[in-house]
């Protein structure tokens, strides 16, 4: 009896995992985002269900983009209006609103924050935990708080030998999966 429940749960989880990664679910997910101001051009590779989108402004996501778990994309910033109030200079009380554009084939790592008005270039990598406050050029890897360029994509490619599944990194425990 316990084995039946165990295997039933396993098959239910397999079905749910298959459904969530299916094209039907992705189409539903992207249509849902579109209704709330997230414009998707092309076919993103992956958008995590735990990613959060602020739709005060526009968010444009291009083709083959990966948005990892816990990513927050902001399009407004109330801190500017609060700063005006702090110095008794009332500036219509509205927040700063800026559109966010994510270029083709970009990767946004786990728990990153994209601030308003940022444009992420094509083939860019945003490292996990980064806070992106300014525009990221094409083919650039950025990391840190605030995010700063740490390299170019072509340099990363020279460290990865896909054919032999080797990654030449300082950590000897790293491996290509």
Secondary structure, DSSP 8 states (H G I E B T S, - for coil): -HHHHHHHHHHHHHHHHHHHTSHHHHHHHHHHHHHTTEEE-S--SEE-TT-EE--SS-EEE-TT-EE-TT-EE--EETHHHHHHHHTT---TT--EE--EEE-TT-EE-TT-EE-TT-EE-TT-EE-TT-EE-S-B-TTEEEETBTTEEEEEHHHHHHTEETTTTEE--S-TT----
